[in-house]
Amino acid sequence: MRQEAPVVRLYDPTLRQPVWVVTRYKDAVELARDPRFTKDVKKLPEDSPHRQMRSADMEAISRHMLSADPPDHTRLRSLVSKAFTPRRVEELRPRIAAIASQLLDTAKDPGSMDLLDAFAFPLPITVIAELLGVPVEDRDQFRDWTTTIISPPSEGNLEPLREAGRQFIQYFQQLLARRRADPRDDLLTALMSAEEQGDRLSPLELMSMLFLLLVAGHETTVNLIGNGVWALLNHSEQLERLRANPALIESAVEEMLRYCGPVETTTQRWAAQDAEFHGQVIPRGETILASLLSADHDPEQFPEPERFDITREPNRHIAFGFGIHFCLGAPLARLEATIAINLLLERLPRLRFGVDPSELRWRDGILVRGLQRLPVAF
Ligand code: HEM
């Protein structure tokens, strides 16, 4: 597709919609910067199926920065951007290391585990729950809801997704009421006070922000750790290099993001007007997205793109997207992955696949790239 049909109209069988897919690196970067493609569903015609899908009860989790254009996007993002700068995130290092270490203590005994369930999942969800001020004990509950919400709907049936959305909203309404009576030093309390000032954050925007941070904060980093370990175990010479020199971890994580990043495609954008893009006319209202993994394997940008090289330089991948919606959580995800993977290698010197790698299965859907399970032995 990169060579012959770099902007191609496909059919998404789960959404039952046509979707334009951009596969070249340069075009993906250009798409992210192009204001003719909107994230705001309200700019589409009234009868657009994308507007219809956004039922009234889903509004409360849909009014977040990733579905907004400026100026709303700018306002929403600025409310939380300070909490996610590399400097602020670096302050979390000792706590992240302690959580990771504790998880390994618990998981270590039998000599085998599903790396995703026992380690890669609980780490980021615990970190984001603590940062927000959400009870960590409820993390399995969030996992169920968010997995349902981001999974491709089976046979186009959106009801399970809506039900999970409703439960999420109910849970947070109760939590917000409790926190109002008992404010704390956490992101939840800070966002609530922005909401109380009215002009900065509406009640729907507050709920949607919490939803976005929780979902974005745990379906992604889990799979960066999982996919990264999968890549290392598949490339023993790279694994040995990293074991011999743990300081390579930062560049190793960049290569994991490029080679097997956890977000396969961007979220949807829509043509706000008929728009020509690299020789194709995208009609008003139709969906367009970029395949980030294809862009990050584009030989025009990365020499020998199929080679996994933990010292690759330069490595300007777009696994975190590009432009104004560039991932807010990138510094946090990077820090969590570097700590988690180095700790695994240090504590488990005999780490290896627990099943034949050919038995591993990837999850369905085009948004998240991740394994269903990752059994390991050590
Ligand atoms: C390895 C882990 C992660 C990857 C690969 C990733 C990837 C991405 C990508 C590709 C986008 C842009 C989507 C688009 O333009 O359509 C994005 C946006 C976003 N991410 Fe992440 N993400 C990760 C982790 C996180 C974490 C840990 C958080 C936070 C807690 C987070 C919060 C966000 C937010 C809030 C946005 C929307 C930003 C905006 O609209 O301005 N992400 N992420």
Residues whose N, C-alpha, C, O or C-beta is under 5 A from the ligand:
A	BS01	HEM	M65 L66 R77 L213 A216 G217 T220 T221 L224 P262 V263 T266 T267 A319 F320 G321 I324 H325 F326 C327 L328 G329 A330 L332 A333
